[in-house]
């Protein structure tokens, strides 16, 4: 049986220095966090596309206008795919287009307006990471990680540690 590692992916603005909306999504994968981080950086470098803001891991030094075409959902209210992103996904056999309600494989990329939501964003991101980690297997975790002091053991631990 393959060992699976659980990890969170922070979506949105976890530092709360912008719009302040964020969500932690729990996934499990057959690779550890370090391996997945390295694969993400390699995919950015090799493809010229990115899913993060502020740091340019592509090495392309895109203009702001070009970043909008090559960076997935990194700016405020940028919740749709660009023509360039759709072409990139098609050329690389992206397997999750069926998760996007408004995707039509009969239309040209410039005719489409494909919206990204939390669930299909995670599929996009993990597929992208998998471009540089061939044997990556991942799944969304249906259940949160359990808390020791909940359920039948509804008690406080370490209350006195904090002012």
Secondary structure, 3 states (H helix, E strand, C coil): CCCCEEEEEEEECCCCCCCCCEEEEEEEECCCHHHHHHHHHHHHHHHCCECCCCCCCCCCCCCHHHHHHHECCCCCCCCECCHHHHHHHHHCCCCCHHHCCCCCCCCCHHHCCCECCHHHHHHHHHHHHHCCCCCCCEEECCCCCCCCCCCCCCCCCCHHHCC
